[in-house]
């Protein structure tokens, strides 16, 4: 089946070619979408591009929940202390929970969305990374907040630029009216 690509022509930041509605983008597609501005990843490293995903790495900025007598779930935002992950690493104790931003800033136009998938090697070491935020909305423009939880019985040392999650990109069937 042939037809126009759901992103339209190059002027709309998409690519032309076969219709690929609701299909995962390959490495070739991701490169084309980046060239045409439908996907922006900064900084971009070709070594992190996989067959059908892009690997996102750990940034240096993170947050730790402030110690309080209890967390009131009726309140949408909690109080955090900012932490820095530098070249010496950051030690995550067993049971620790952190929110850490990816090194990469992701910008998607209104015709692309994404899903995150954790790396098996991180899960197998007892580091859970994706506790809730698995979907990236069309129109997203920011760093991804990774929710890290050390469920191992060991200290886990975090370092900037460590590979953390895979981002899988998909075109939407139609243009999103609301922005992510």
C-alpha positions, 0 to 999 in steps of 0.5 A, a space after each residue: 500500500 502506498 500513499 503520502 506519509 502521515 507527517 506530510 511533506 518536508 515543509 511540515 517536518 516529516 518525510 515522504 514515502 510509504 504510509 507507516 501509520 502506527 508503526 515504530 520508526 527504524 533507525 533510518 526513519 529516525 535519522 530522516 525525522 531528525 533531518 527534517 525537524 520532526 524529532 530533535 535530540 540534543 545532544 545527539 550521538 549516532 552511537 546511541 541510535 539503535 535499530 528502532 530506538 534511541 538510547 537516552 542517558 543520565 543527566 547531571 541534575 536530579 531531585 530527592 524527596 525531602 524527608 517529611 513526616 508523611 506524604 499527602 497524596 492529595 497534593 500533586 507536587 512534593 518537595 524535593 532537594 536538588 542533587 548533582 550527579 558528577 564525574 565522581 558519581 552519586 551513590 544511591 542507597 538501597 531503597 533510595 528514590 530519585 528523579 533524574 533528568 536525561 542528558 538529552 532534551 527531546 523535542 517532538 513535533 505534533 505528528 510524533 510520539 514516543 515510548 520509553 523502555 528500560 534497559 534490561 541490564 539496569 533492571 537486572 541490577 536492581 535499578 528500576 527506572 520507569 515507574 510511571 512515565 512511559 509515554 511521550 506526547 506529541 509536541 513534547 519539548 524537555 528533558 525526560 524525568 526518570 524515576 529511579 528506585 534502588 530495589 537491590 540490597 547494594 549501593 548503586 553508583 550513578 554516573 552522568 551519560 550512563 545509558 538508561 532507557 530506550 526511546 521508541 518513536 511512532 508517527 501519530 495517525 493525525 496531527 495532535 491538537 494539544 501539545 505534550 
